[in-house]
Amino acid sequence: MASLHEVARRANVSIATVSRVLNKSDKVLPQTRAAVEQALRELNYHPNRVARRLRMKAGRTQLVGLIIPDFQNPFYAEIARGVEDVAYANDYALLLCNSDENPAKERFYLNVLCAEAVDGIVLPPFDERNVEVNDVIKSGIPVVCVDRSLAKVPTDLVEVDNYRGAFEAVTHLIEKGHRRIGLIEGRPHISTNRERRRGYLDAHVAAGLTAPDDLMRAGDLRMESGRAVTAELITLPNPPTALFVGNNLMAVGALAALRQHGRRVPQDVAVVGFDDLPWAEALDPPLTTVRQPAYDVGRQAMELLLKRIAEPDRPPVTVRLMPQLVVRRSS
C-alpha cells in the first residue's frame, strides 16, 4: 500500500497538504487539491479509516506533538517531561520528535505531525520567521511556542525572562571586578539569544561600562562550538578575564577548552553559564549558572495547548517565568 510520503512526492506537495485534502479541509487551492487527488488515484492510496476512528474522541485524536531541538540538552529533556506529564494526566499521547537544530528535520516532523492529525503541537521554533510553523498555524492546528517566539504570527508562548537572567549573570561578573567579559551566544536569529545578548549589553551600561565588541562570538548551542569559540577568545592578544556563555552545553565546552589551554577557573577566567545542569555541582569547578524552571515551562506549555484546543479563538497569551542565578565556584 502506498504511503503518505509517496503521495506527497507524486503530487509535489507536503505531507501536511495531503493530510488536509484527506480531511476535506477548505484551506487547499483547487489546483493543488486536484494534483493530490490524482496522485491518490494513481497510487491507489486508501487511508486506514478503522484506525483513525479508533483514535478519534469527540472529533479529536488525543495525540499531541512535541518537537525539541536537541535530545542531548537536559534543558529540553526537562521541558519534555513537563509536557508529557500534563498530556498523560489529560489522556493525551505524546509524539516526541528531535529536530537536531536542523530546519529540514523540523519541517519533516511538522509534516509528520500534521499527517497524524495531532490535536496540537508544542515546539521551540528553529527560526523566529519560520514559514513552516506559520503555515501549520494558518491551517488551524493549535501551536504553543516554548523558549523561542515567532516574529510575525502571535501564538501562546511560555518562556523564561532571558533578559533578566543575562543581566544578573553579567552584573555578577562585573561586581567580581571583571571588565573584559566575553559573550558566547547562540544563533542570533533566535529570540532567546537576542534577549540574552541585550541583557549582557545593558549590564555593562548599568555599570557605566562599554561592552567589548571584540569579545562577542556566536556558537551553535552545542558543546563543540563552546570549546572552539572559547579557544579563539582566550588566544586573543587581550583575552577575556570572564565568559558569559549562552547555554549549558556550550558552557561545558568552554570549561573543557580552558582546561585544555591551561587556564584556571576562576583564577584566570571566570565562567557563568545559562541553563543549569543536573551534574553542574560535580564539575570542576562547580558551574555558576542561570537556572531555568524548564519542567514548569513544559508543564505550562501543555496546559496552554489544552486550553487552545478547547478554545481555538481565545487571544494568545505569554507566560514568562523567572530564572535564578546560582552562584558556584566557577565565578
C-alpha positions as CSV (number, residue, x, y, z in Angstrom):
1,M,0.0,0.0,0.0
2,A,1.3,3.5,-0.9
3,S,2.3,5.8,2.0
4,L,1.5,9.5,2.6
5,H,5.2,10.2,1.7
6,E,4.8,8.6,-1.7
7,V,1.5,10.5,-2.4
8,A,3.2,13.8,-1.3
9,R,6.2,13.2,-3.6
10,R,3.9,12.2,-6.6
11,A,1.9,15.4,-6.2
12,N,4.9,17.6,-5.3
13,V,3.4,18.8,-2.1
14,S,4.0,18.4,1.6
15,I,2.6,15.6,3.7
16,A,0.5,18.2,5.6
17,T,-1.2,19.2,2.3
18,V,-2.1,15.6,1.6
19,S,-3.5,15.3,5.1
20,R,-5.6,18.4,4.6
21,V,-7.0,17.0,1.3
22,L,-7.8,13.7,3.0
23,N,-9.5,15.6,5.8
24,K,-11.6,17.7,3.4
25,S,-10.0,20.9,4.6
26,D,-11.1,24.1,2.7
27,K,-7.6,25.5,3.1
28,V,-6.2,23.9,-0.1
29,L,-6.1,25.6,-3.5
30,P,-8.3,23.8,-6.1
31,Q,-5.4,23.0,-8.4
32,T,-3.4,21.6,-5.5
33,R,-6.3,19.5,-4.4
34,A,-6.7,18.1,-7.9
35,A,-3.0,17.2,-8.1
36,V,-3.2,15.4,-4.7
37,E,-6.4,13.6,-5.7
38,Q,-4.8,12.4,-8.9
39,A,-1.8,11.1,-7.0
40,L,-4.1,9.3,-4.6
41,R,-5.9,7.6,-7.5
42,E,-2.7,6.7,-9.3
43,L,-1.1,5.2,-6.2
44,N,-4.4,3.6,-5.1
45,Y,-4.0,5.1,-1.7
46,H,-6.5,4.1,1.0
47,P,-6.3,5.6,4.5
48,N,-6.8,3.3,7.4
49,R,-10.2,4.6,8.4
50,V,-10.7,2.0,11.1
51,A,-7.5,3.1,12.9
52,R,-8.5,6.7,12.5
53,R,-11.9,6.2,14.0
54,L,-10.5,4.3,16.9
55,R,-8.2,7.2,17.6
56,M,-10.9,9.8,17.4
57,K,-12.6,11.1,20.6
58,A,-15.1,13.9,20.3
59,G,-13.6,14.8,16.9
60,R,-10.0,14.6,18.3
61,T,-7.2,12.1,18.0
62,Q,-5.9,12.6,21.6
63,L,-2.4,13.0,20.1
64,V,-0.2,16.0,20.6
65,G,3.3,16.6,19.1
66,L,6.4,18.0,20.8
67,I,9.4,18.9,18.7
68,I,12.6,19.7,20.7
69,P,15.9,20.9,19.2
70,D,18.3,18.6,21.0
71,F,17.6,15.4,22.9
72,Q,21.1,15.7,24.5
73,N,20.3,19.0,26.2
74,P,19.0,18.5,29.7
75,F,17.0,21.7,29.5
76,Y,14.8,20.3,26.7
77,A,14.6,16.9,28.4
78,E,13.0,18.7,31.4
79,I,10.6,20.6,29.1
80,A,9.6,17.3,27.5
81,R,9.0,15.8,31.0
82,G,6.7,18.6,31.9
83,V,4.8,18.4,28.6
84,E,4.4,14.6,28.9
85,D,3.2,14.6,32.5
86,V,0.4,17.1,31.7
87,A,-0.5,15.3,28.5
88,Y,-0.7,11.9,30.1
89,A,-2.8,13.3,33.0
90,N,-5.3,14.5,30.4
91,D,-5.5,11.3,28.4
92,Y,-3.3,12.5,25.6
93,A,-0.4,10.6,24.0
94,L,2.7,12.5,23.1
95,L,4.6,12.1,19.8
96,L,8.2,13.3,20.6
97,C,10.5,14.5,17.8
98,N,14.1,15.8,17.8
99,S,14.8,18.4,15.2
100,D,18.6,18.4,16.0
101,E,18.6,22.2,15.4
102,N,18.1,21.4,11.7
103,P,15.4,23.2,9.8
104,A,14.9,20.4,7.3
105,K,14.3,17.9,10.2
106,E,11.9,20.3,11.8
107,R,10.0,20.7,8.6
108,F,9.9,16.9,8.2
109,Y,8.5,16.4,11.7
110,L,5.9,19.1,11.2
111,N,4.7,17.3,8.1
112,V,4.6,14.0,10.0
113,L,2.6,15.5,12.9
114,C,0.1,17.1,10.5
115,A,-0.3,13.8,8.7
116,E,-1.0,12.1,12.0
117,A,-3.7,14.8,12.6
118,V,-2.4,15.7,16.0
119,D,-4.6,18.0,18.1
120,G,-1.8,20.4,18.7
121,I,2.0,21.0,18.7
122,V,4.5,22.4,21.3
123,L,7.9,23.5,20.0
124,P,10.7,26.0,20.2
125,P,10.8,27.1,16.5
126,F,14.2,26.9,14.8
127,D,13.8,30.4,13.4
128,E,11.5,33.3,14.6
129,R,10.4,33.8,11.0
130,N,9.7,30.1,10.5
131,V,7.4,29.8,7.4
132,E,6.6,26.1,8.0
133,V,5.4,26.8,11.6
134,N,3.4,29.8,10.3
135,D,1.7,27.5,7.7
136,V,0.8,25.0,10.4
137,I,-0.8,27.7,12.5
138,K,-2.8,29.0,9.5
139,S,-4.0,25.5,8.7
140,G,-5.8,25.6,12.1
141,I,-3.6,23.3,14.2
142,P,-3.0,24.8,17.6
143,V,0.6,25.6,18.3
144,V,2.3,26.7,21.6
145,C,5.8,28.0,21.4
146,V,8.3,27.4,24.3
147,D,11.6,29.1,24.9
148,R,11.6,30.8,21.5
149,S,8.9,33.0,19.9
150,L,7.8,33.7,16.4
151,A,8.2,37.2,15.0
152,K,5.0,37.8,12.9
153,V,2.4,35.2,14.0
154,P,1.0,35.6,17.5
155,T,0.9,32.3,19.4
156,D,0.7,31.2,23.0
157,L,4.2,31.3,24.4
158,V,5.9,30.1,27.5
159,E,9.4,31.5,28.1
160,V,11.9,32.4,30.8
161,D,12.9,36.0,31.4
162,N,16.1,35.7,29.4
163,Y,17.0,39.3,29.6
164,R,16.8,39.3,33.4
165,G,18.8,36.1,33.7
166,A,21.6,37.5,31.4
167,F,21.6,40.9,33.1
168,E,22.0,39.3,36.6
169,A,24.7,37.0,35.4
170,V,26.9,39.7,33.8
171,T,26.3,42.1,36.7
172,H,27.6,39.3,39.0
173,L,30.8,39.2,36.9
174,I,31.2,42.9,36.9
175,E,30.8,43.0,40.7
176,K,33.6,40.5,40.9
177,G,35.8,43.1,39.2
178,H,35.8,41.8,35.6
179,R,35.9,44.4,32.8
180,R,36.8,42.1,29.9
181,I,33.8,39.8,29.8
182,G,33.4,37.6,26.7
183,L,29.9,36.7,25.3
184,I,29.4,33.3,23.7
185,E,25.8,33.4,22.4
186,G,23.7,31.0,20.4
187,R,22.3,31.6,16.9
188,P,21.4,35.4,16.8
189,H,18.1,34.9,14.9
190,I,16.6,33.1,17.9
191,S,14.6,35.4,20.2
192,T,16.0,33.7,23.3
193,N,19.6,34.6,22.3
194,R,18.7,38.1,21.3
195,E,17.3,38.8,24.8
196,R,20.4,37.3,26.5
197,R,22.6,39.5,24.4
198,R,20.5,42.5,25.3
199,G,20.9,41.7,29.0
200,Y,24.7,41.3,28.5
201,L,24.9,44.7,26.9
202,D,22.6,46.5,29.4
203,A,24.5,45.1,32.4
204,H,27.6,46.9,31.1
205,V,25.7,50.1,30.5
206,A,24.2,50.0,34.0
207,A,27.7,49.7,35.4
208,G,29.0,52.6,33.4
209,L,31.0,50.3,31.1
210,T,31.2,49.7,27.4
211,A,30.8,46.0,26.3
212,P,33.9,44.8,24.5
213,D,32.9,44.3,20.8
214,D,36.0,42.1,20.2
215,L,34.8,39.6,22.8
216,M,31.4,38.7,21.4
217,R,31.1,35.4,19.5
218,A,28.2,33.2,18.3
219,G,28.2,29.4,18.7
220,D,25.6,26.8,17.6
221,L,24.4,25.8,21.1
222,R,26.5,22.6,21.1
223,M,29.4,21.7,23.3
224,E,32.0,21.7,20.5
225,S,31.1,25.2,19.4
226,G,31.6,26.4,23.0
227,R,35.0,24.7,23.0
228,A,36.1,26.2,19.7
229,V,34.9,29.8,20.4
230,T,36.5,29.8,23.9
231,A,39.8,28.7,22.4
232,E,39.6,31.5,19.9
233,L,38.8,34.1,22.6
234,I,41.5,33.1,25.1
235,T,44.2,33.2,22.5
236,L,43.5,36.9,21.6
237,P,46.2,39.4,22.4
238,N,43.9,40.9,25.0
239,P,41.8,37.9,26.1
240,P,38.7,38.0,28.4
241,T,39.0,37.5,32.2
242,A,35.5,36.1,32.3
243,L,33.0,34.4,30.0
244,F,29.2,34.6,29.9
245,V,28.1,31.5,27.9
246,G,24.6,31.4,26.4
247,N,23.6,27.8,27.2
248,N,24.7,24.8,29.3
249,L,26.3,22.6,26.6
250,M,28.4,25.5,25.3
251,A,29.5,26.3,28.9
252,V,30.7,22.7,29.3
253,G,32.7,23.1,26.1
254,A,34.1,26.4,27.4
255,L,35.3,24.7,30.6
256,A,36.9,21.9,28.5
257,A,38.8,24.5,26.3
258,L,40.0,26.4,29.3
259,R,41.4,23.2,30.9
260,Q,43.0,22.2,27.6
261,H,44.8,25.5,27.3
262,G,46.0,25.5,30.9
263,R,43.7,28.3,32.2
264,R,42.5,28.1,35.7
265,V,38.8,28.7,36.5
266,P,38.0,31.1,38.1
267,Q,41.5,32.4,38.8
268,D,42.4,33.1,35.2
269,V,39.0,33.1,33.5
270,A,35.6,33.1,35.4
271,V,32.7,31.3,33.7
272,V,28.9,31.8,34.1
273,G,26.5,29.6,32.0
274,F,22.8,29.8,31.2
275,D,20.7,26.7,32.0
276,D,21.6,24.6,35.0
277,L,22.8,21.0,34.5
278,P,22.0,18.0,36.8
279,W,25.7,17.5,37.3
280,A,26.7,21.2,37.5
281,E,27.8,20.8,41.1
282,A,30.0,17.8,40.1
283,L,32.0,19.8,37.5
284,D,35.5,21.0,38.5
285,P,34.9,23.7,39.5
286,P,31.1,23.7,40.1
287,L,29.5,25.9,37.4
288,T,27.8,29.2,38.2
289,T,24.8,29.4,36.0
290,V,21.4,30.9,35.4
291,R,18.8,28.2,36.3
292,Q,15.6,28.0,34.3
293,P,12.5,26.3,35.5
294,A,12.4,24.0,32.5
295,Y,9.9,21.5,33.9
296,D,7.4,24.3,34.6
297,V,8.0,25.7,31.1
298,G,6.9,22.3,29.7
299,R,4.0,21.9,32.1
300,Q,2.5,25.3,31.5
301,A,3.0,25.0,27.7
302,M,0.9,21.8,27.6
303,E,-1.7,23.4,29.9
304,L,-1.9,26.3,27.4
305,L,-2.2,23.9,24.5
306,L,-5.1,22.1,26.1
307,K,-6.8,25.5,26.6
308,R,-6.1,26.4,23.0
309,I,-7.6,23.1,21.8
310,A,-10.7,23.7,23.8
311,E,-11.0,27.4,22.9
312,P,-9.4,27.9,19.4
313,D,-10.4,31.6,19.2
314,R,-9.2,32.9,22.5
315,P,-6.5,35.6,22.4
316,P,-2.9,34.3,22.7
317,V,-1.1,34.7,26.0
318,T,2.5,34.9,27.0
319,V,3.7,33.3,30.2
320,R,7.1,34.5,31.4
321,L,8.8,32.6,34.2
322,M,11.7,33.9,36.4
323,P,15.2,32.4,36.2
324,Q,17.6,32.2,39.2
325,L,21.3,32.9,39.3
326,V,23.0,30.0,41.1
327,V,26.5,31.1,42.2
328,R,29.1,28.4,42.5
329,R,32.9,28.3,42.3
330,S,33.4,28.9,38.6
331,S,32.9,32.6,39.0
